[in-house]
Amino acid sequence: MSSSQQQQQQQHGETPAYADPDADADASSSLSYSEGAKLPDSAPAWAVAASERLKERRENGYVAELDVPPGVKRVLLHSCCAPCSGAMVEEMCTSDKLDEVVVFFYNPNIHPRKEYEIRKDENKTFCQKLGIEFVDCDYDPENWYDRMKGMEYDPERGTRCTECFDMRMERTALYAHENGFDAIATTNATSRWKDAKQVDGSGYRAAERYPGLHYWCKDWQSDEMTLRKYEISAKEHFYKQEYCGCSYSLRDSNDWRKANGIPKIAIGGEKAGLGDRYFSNPIVDAAEESQDVVDEFFKQANEVAEVGRDVKKRKEVLSVYKDRRKNEAADGRVDGLNNW
C-alpha cells in the first residue's frame, strides 16, 4: 500500500465517534455510544464476540492480517456502494502485502439514475477521503436491460442476479487486464443479502478470461466484517438503501409495501420511505443482516418467481417481504426494509 494511502486509512480508522459532526441534531440525536465503547446489554452474542475481536484490531490500528493470494500486489476492487465497501477497503488498504487498491464503480443495474448518482457520489467521496483512486465507469443501463430480457420476474439470487454479477465482473476483469492489475474482487461479497457462492462464481468466471488474473475469494461476510462494515457506515453517516438497486427489486419491494400499507421507497432526500435515512447504530444495522433473517427471507423467495406475471398471485406471495421486518418493535417501528 502506498504511504499516502496508509496514512489516510490509519487516520480514518482512528476517528472515535460514530456520529458525523456535520450532521444535524435530529439525525445524530439517537447516537449514544462511540466506536470501541461498551456494547449495550441487549447486544447479541455474535456482536459481543465480534466486538472483542475488533477491539484487538483497533489497538493495532486496524492493520489487517490478510491472507493475500500469492503474487497479488495490485487489486481492482469492484464496488457496489459505500456501505458495502467500508470494511473491505479498510482490510485491503491496511495490508502491508498490497501495493495498490483501486475502487472500480460499474453498476448499470442501479435504477433510477438519481439513485445511481447518490450511490456513486457517496462511494467516490469516501474514496477521496481515504486517498484511494476511484474509477468511474460508464452508466450502461441499456445493455443491462438487454442482457436481463426474459428474467424480469426472477427472484433475487436467481438467474437474473447471476447475469447481473457476470456483467459487472466481466467489465471489472477487462479493466484489470488492460491496466495490469493482479486480482479483482467485489464488495458484493460482503453482503449477506447476496449469495457468496453466486458472487464468487461470477468473479472466477470473469477472471478466467485473462491469463494471470486472479479473483480474490475470501469470507467477507464474517460476524467481525459485518459489524465493522456497519461501524464504518455509522461513522460515515452513509445513505441507507431501501432496495438492492435494479428496477425489478424496486418494483417488488414497492408492491409489497403497497399491499401492506407501508409508504413506498423514497429515492434520495433526507427522509426514507421507511426507517432511518442514514446509518447510525452499528448493532441495530448489523442485526438487520443477521444470517437467520437472511436465510428465512430467501427460503421463500422462489415462490415469487413461480407465479411470474400473474398480478393477483404475485400480491399473495409477495408477503415474503414481511421477513424484512427484521426489528419490529413493540411501538410498531419497522426497520430493515431499507438496509440492503
Salt bridges, closest charged atoms under 4 A:
GLU35 OE2 - ARG228 NH1 3.41
GLU35 OE1 - LYS235 NZ 3.38
ASP41 OD1 - LYS38 NZ 3.30
GLU90 OE2 - ARG228 NH2 2.73
GLU91 OE2 - ARG57 NH2 2.52
GLU100 OE1 - ARG74 NE 2.73
GLU115 OE2 - ARG119 NE 2.88
GLU117 OE2 - ARG113 NE 2.75
GLU117 OE1 - LYS120 NZ 3.33
ASP136 OD2 - LYS120 NZ 3.03
ASP146 OD1 - LYS149 NZ 3.64
GLU163 OE1 - ARG147 NE 2.92
ASP166 OD1 - ARG205 NH2 2.81
GLU170 OE1 - ARG147 NH1 2.93
GLU170 OE2 - ARG209 NH2 3.31
ASP223 OD1 - ARG192 NH2 2.65
GLU224 OE1 - ARG53 NE 3.39
GLU224 OE2 - ARG57 NH1 3.25
GLU231 OE1 - ARG228 NH1 2.91
GLU236 OE2 - HIS12 ND1 3.15
GLU236 OE1 - LYS129 NZ 2.98
GLU242 OE1 - ARG257 NH2 3.00
GLU242 OE2 - ARG277 NH2 3.37
ASP252 OD1 - ARG251 NE 2.88
ASP252 OD1 - ARG314 NH2 2.36
ASP276 OD2 - ARG333 NH2 2.86
ASP285 OD1 - LYS240 NZ 2.98
GLU288 OE1 - LYS240 NZ 3.84
GLU289 OE1 - LYS229 NZ 3.18
GLU296 OE1 - LYS299 NZ 3.35
GLU328 OE2 - ARG325 NH1 3.60
ASP335 OD1 - ARG333 NE 2.93
